[in-house]
Amino acid sequence: MVYFSASICGFIPAAWKDDGTYTEETWPADAVLCTPEEEVTYWKQSAPDGYQLGSTSEGRPMWVLPPPPTEAEILAAQSAKLQQLTQLAAAQKTALTNRIGVLTDAIELEMATPEEEAELPIRQAQLLEWKRYAVLLGRVTAQAGWYATVVWPTQPTAGMDLTVSAVAKAVQAS
């Protein structure tokens, strides 16, 4: 047997009423004994996609749509997305700048392979795209619709592989 309390939006095993987990003072006043069907449908079950546990007007368990996000939640989500994209752009710019530096050094020292010479203009073009993207990200909060409706700039599709470190590449090569 299990009880449901709308005030805590959760279930309480019947044993907890008698074993001291809850006292008369702490037992939820709105706790109702679940029917066998409610136990099977709601207790220890994951909500269907897009739903969460809630209650009927009579305090019985039911799946409900979650409330729409608050203004603060929307702002927090958009700010987190902006921070993540800005960090990615910064990492790409740093990685590309470093690679361009190595390629330029190799060319200046007349040590560059034909592949490295061909790679340099590609990396330079990629760096320009990531710089443009970073500038556009910096303007996102100035949009008239910020934070409720955001038009995100298109992220460049090419850049450095940031998923593998130089140390991991060196280990793989040996």
Number of C-alpha atoms within 10 A of each C-alpha: 11 19 24 27 22 21 13 12 14 16 20 22 13 13 13 14 16 11 9 9 11 14 12 10 7 9 14 17 11 15 20 18 18 20 14 10 9 16 18 11 15 19 20 9 10 12 15 11 7 9 14 15 19 21 18 11 8 9 16 20 25 15 17 15 12 11 8 8 10 9 11 10 11 15 15 13 14 18 15 12 12 17 13 12 17 18 13 16 24 15 15 22 21 14 18 23 16 12 17 20 13 15 22 17 13 15 16 10 9 9 13 16 12 9 8 16 15 12 14 19 13 13 20 14 14 21 24 14 19 23 17 16 20 21 14 16 21 12 12 17 15 10 11 10 11 14 19 10 11 13 11 13 14 9 16 15 8 14 18 16 10 11 7 9 10 10 9 10 10 9 9 8 7 5
